[in-house]
Every structure is written in structure tokens, then in C-alpha cells.
Amino acid sequence: MAPGALARSAARWKVAVFHQPAYSCGTHGSSPEVQREWVRLFQRSGVDLVLNGHDHDYQRFAPIGGVTYVVTGGGAELYEVGDCPAGTPHSPRFSPESFVLVLERKRRPDERDRFTWYCAKCGAELHESVKHVADYREDPVSRAYEEFYGSEAHRTCARCGHVTPRPSASR
């Protein structure tokens, strides 16, 4: 389908299906070519879901620019899902029955962590906080969350006007 036709489509759901994933934490990893040639088109054209294979695993990413990306290459033996390269937007999702192993490594002195929030209504990026994390006892995660939730301007979507509510006090 031509890019113009995709943008003009009134289909209830727009789903793109092809082989190499834009985003992947699997063995083959993300495809910079797909990111460069297709991601913006998907966002501008209102694509809801992108399904890919290539990596023999299952990965589902939180919406990136309003588009949900799923890698599901389960037609053969499954591979391990590895580390996401720096800069790969992801939001790990686990079932309640999952066991999660957290691995730690020594950080590079210049390393930064990015905390990014997206609009729940339209998927536009709301706010990104970049923190130098030398010592987790300084609690950079709480500082990033306070920065976002403490500012209505950070929580208000410039594209659609939706305001992300603060989390309830009972956690």
C-alpha cells in the first residue's frame, strides 16, 4: 500500500506485518533501516500495530509514538531474549506467574538512563528525563517520577490535550 493510501485509510485498525522488526531485544536486534524508513510513516499514518518475526521469541513493546510493536517469531525453536541496546524504547510486561531475574553490571562513568512517558490516548511523547545514575541510593527513579508527576505541563499532551493523572496515593 502506498504511504498516501495508508494515511487516507479509514480502516478501524491499521496493522503492518513484515519480517525484520524496528525494535527488538532479541538475538538479531533492532533494524535501523526499518526505523529510518518506516517508523515515522507508521506514526503519521495512524498505524496501530506492527507485527514482525526475525527473532524467534515473543516481545511486546509499550506504544512508541502511538504504535504497538510485537515481535513473534515462534515458528521455530525459540531464542533467548537478550539485553535491549541502549536507546531501545521498551516497557517490559510480565504475567503475574512470571519469575524475573534482575542482572546488574558495573555502569560506565558516562552512562545515562532515560525515563520516557507517552500519552495514553494518542501515544505522543509527553516527557523524557535523563539521569546520570552513579548510585541508586540517590534514588534517580523516584526523582524522575516526581519530575513528571509533579508537573501538569509534563503530564499534558501537546498533541491531543489529554492530562495524565497522578497515581493514586494507595500503592
Backbone torsions as a table, in degrees:
resi	resn	phi	psi	omega
1	MET	NA	134.7	179.2
2	ALA	-68.2	146.4	-178.4
3	PRO	-52.5	-40.8	179.4
4	GLY	-63.2	-40.8	179.5
5	ALA	-65.9	-37.1	178.1
6	LEU	-62.9	-44.5	-179.7
7	ALA	-66.3	-35.7	-178.2
8	ARG	-81.6	-14.0	-176.5
9	SER	-59.3	135.6	177.2
10	ALA	-100.5	15.2	-179.4
11	ALA	-58.1	142.8	180.0
12	ARG	-62.5	-41.0	178.4
13	TRP	-123.5	135.8	173.8
14	LYS	-114.4	116.7	-176.1
15	VAL	-125.5	127.8	175.7
16	ALA	-106.0	136.5	-179.4
17	VAL	-131.1	123.2	176.1
18	PHE	-160.4	179.0	-166.6
19	HIS	-79.6	-63.1	-171.5
20	GLN	-84.3	130.8	-175.9
21	PRO	-80.9	144.5	172.4
22	ALA	-65.5	-42.4	-177.4
23	TYR	-126.3	130.3	177.4
24	SER	-159.1	141.2	174.3
25	CYS	-106.4	14.4	-178.7
26	GLY	-85.6	-171.4	-175.7
27	THR	-56.1	-44.3	-178.1
28	HIS	-80.6	-25.7	176.8
29	GLY	78.9	-176.4	-179.4
30	SER	-70.1	155.8	178.2
31	SER	-108.7	105.3	178.6
32	PRO	-58.9	-32.2	179.3
33	GLU	-65.1	-43.3	178.4
34	VAL	-65.9	-41.9	177.8
35	GLN	-58.6	-46.3	-176.0
36	ARG	-67.9	-41.4	-171.8
37	GLU	-91.4	-23.7	-169.1
38	TRP	-124.3	-33.4	-171.1
39	VAL	-57.2	-48.5	179.8
40	ARG	-61.5	-39.2	177.9
41	LEU	-60.9	-44.8	178.4
42	PHE	-59.2	-44.1	-178.3
43	GLN	-65.6	-46.2	-178.8
44	ARG	-67.9	-28.6	-173.6
45	SER	-95.0	1.1	177.2
46	GLY	75.3	28.7	176.2
47	VAL	-67.3	133.9	-177.6
48	ASP	-90.7	-37.8	-170.2
49	LEU	-144.4	136.6	174.1
50	VAL	-121.1	123.6	178.9
51	LEU	-109.5	128.7	-180.0
52	ASN	-132.6	166.4	174.4
53	GLY	-118.7	-123.8	176.6
54	HIS	72.9	-61.8	174.7
55	ASP	-85.2	132.6	-178.2
56	HIS	-87.7	76.0	-179.2
57	ASP	-161.5	-174.9	174.3
58	TYR	-124.9	124.6	176.5
59	GLN	-137.8	136.6	173.5
60	ARG	-128.4	125.0	-178.6
61	PHE	-99.3	144.4	171.2
62	ALA	-57.8	152.5	-178.4
63	PRO	-52.1	133.0	178.3
64	ILE	-114.6	109.8	-177.0
65	GLY	62.4	29.9	178.6
66	GLY	88.6	-1.5	-177.3
67	VAL	-112.8	130.5	175.9
68	THR	-92.9	129.5	180.0
69	TYR	-110.1	131.8	177.7
70	VAL	-128.0	130.0	172.9
71	VAL	-107.5	121.8	179.6
72	THR	-143.0	87.5	-179.7
73	GLY	-105.8	50.9	-173.2
74	GLY	-88.6	20.7	-178.8
75	GLY	-78.8	-7.8	179.8
76	ALA	-138.5	-167.8	178.4
77	GLU	-57.8	137.3	-176.8
78	LEU	-79.4	145.2	175.7
79	TYR	-96.7	163.2	170.7
80	GLU	-72.1	145.9	171.7
81	VAL	-90.7	127.6	-175.0
82	GLY	-96.9	-158.3	177.4
83	ASP	-75.2	141.9	173.1
84	CYS	-76.8	131.8	176.4
85	PRO	-62.2	152.8	178.1
86	ALA	-52.3	136.2	177.8
87	GLY	90.3	-6.0	177.7
88	THR	-78.6	115.3	179.5
89	PRO	-67.9	129.5	178.3
90	HIS	-154.0	158.1	176.8
91	SER	-142.3	94.7	-175.4
92	PRO	-57.8	135.7	177.9
93	ARG	-123.6	131.0	-179.4
94	PHE	-131.7	145.4	175.5
95	SER	-74.2	158.2	-179.0
96	PRO	-59.2	-23.7	-178.6
97	GLU	-85.5	-0.9	-175.0
98	SER	-72.6	151.8	168.2
99	PHE	-109.5	133.2	-176.6
100	VAL	-119.5	130.8	177.4
101	LEU	-108.9	124.1	178.6
102	VAL	-101.3	123.4	177.7
103	LEU	-105.5	137.0	178.6
104	GLU	-115.4	152.9	176.8
105	ARG	-142.0	163.3	177.4
106	LYS	-70.2	132.0	-179.6
107	ARG	-81.3	147.5	172.4
108	ARG	-73.8	147.6	-176.8
109	PRO	-58.9	-29.9	-177.1
110	ASP	-96.4	5.4	-173.7
111	GLU	-71.6	140.9	179.6
112	ARG	-125.3	147.4	172.9
113	ASP	-106.4	141.8	178.9
114	ARG	-112.5	131.8	175.7
115	PHE	-117.0	117.3	-174.5
116	THR	-124.8	134.2	177.1
117	TRP	-112.9	144.2	179.5
118	TYR	-124.2	152.2	178.5
119	CYS	-67.1	130.5	179.5
120	ALA	-70.9	-22.0	-178.6
121	LYS	-87.1	-46.3	-173.5
122	CYS	-120.4	-7.7	176.8
123	GLY	83.9	0.4	179.4
124	ALA	-67.6	149.4	176.9
125	GLU	-69.0	130.9	179.6
126	LEU	-95.4	-48.1	-172.1
127	HIS	-159.8	143.7	173.0
128	GLU	-130.6	131.8	178.1
129	SER	-117.8	126.1	-180.0
130	VAL	-110.4	124.0	-176.3
131	LYS	-123.9	139.7	169.2
132	HIS	-85.4	120.3	-176.2
133	VAL	-111.0	97.3	177.8
134	ALA	-94.9	-30.6	-175.7
135	ASP	-149.8	117.2	-177.4
136	TYR	-67.8	-12.9	175.2
137	ARG	-66.4	-18.8	175.3
138	GLU	-78.0	-6.7	174.7
139	ASP	55.9	60.4	179.8
140	PRO	-66.0	-27.3	-179.5
141	VAL	-65.5	-48.2	178.3
142	SER	-61.7	-37.8	178.8
143	ARG	-64.3	-40.4	178.8
144	ALA	-65.4	-42.5	179.3
145	TYR	-65.7	-42.4	178.2
146	GLU	-62.6	-39.6	177.9
147	GLU	-59.7	-43.7	-179.3
148	PHE	-73.5	-57.0	-173.9
149	TYR	-72.0	-20.9	179.2
150	GLY	-80.4	-5.0	-177.5
151	SER	-125.7	114.6	177.4
152	GLU	-63.2	-31.7	177.9
153	ALA	-61.8	-40.3	178.4
154	HIS	-68.6	-31.8	-176.2
155	ARG	-87.3	-5.0	-177.4
156	THR	-98.3	126.0	-177.9
157	CYS	-76.8	124.6	178.7
158	ALA	-69.7	-25.6	-177.7
159	ARG	-80.0	-48.9	-172.9
160	CYS	-118.2	-8.0	177.2
161	GLY	86.2	-5.2	179.7
162	HIS	-61.9	138.3	176.9
163	VAL	-107.8	119.7	177.0
164	THR	-70.1	124.8	-178.7
165	PRO	-73.3	155.5	173.5
166	ARG	-69.8	148.5	176.2
167	PRO	-64.6	151.4	178.5
168	SER	-68.8	155.3	-177.1
169	ALA	-67.7	-24.7	-177.7
170	SER	-88.3	97.8	179.6
171	ARG	-106.0	NA	NA
